[in-house]
Amino acid sequence: MSNTHTHDNFTRCQQLLGQLNEYADGELAIDLCHELELHLTDCTDCKIVFDTLTKTIKLYHLLDENPEAIPAGVEERLLRRLNLVSS
């Protein structure tokens, strides 16, 4: 993480970031939602990660609704880069 942290509890950041998907999907317990929301108001780095995740989810849903053709080779290179297919 960068120097934008207002605290030194990086372990707590890791724990809370591990719950972001559940939070974004509305599947996180209410008390944990509140704790995560409080953390996001005080931790710039975690807020950036959360904002990026939610934007990615929105883009995914937009593409799912309106699929566009991917140029030849781009999908394979992307999957290879993400280590989802072998070289």
Buried (B, 14 or more C-beta within 10 A) or exposed (E): BEEEBEEEEEEBBEEBBEBBEBBBEEEBEEEEBEBBEEBBEEBBBBBBBBEEBEEEEEEEEEEEEEEEEEEEEEEEEEEEEEEEEEE
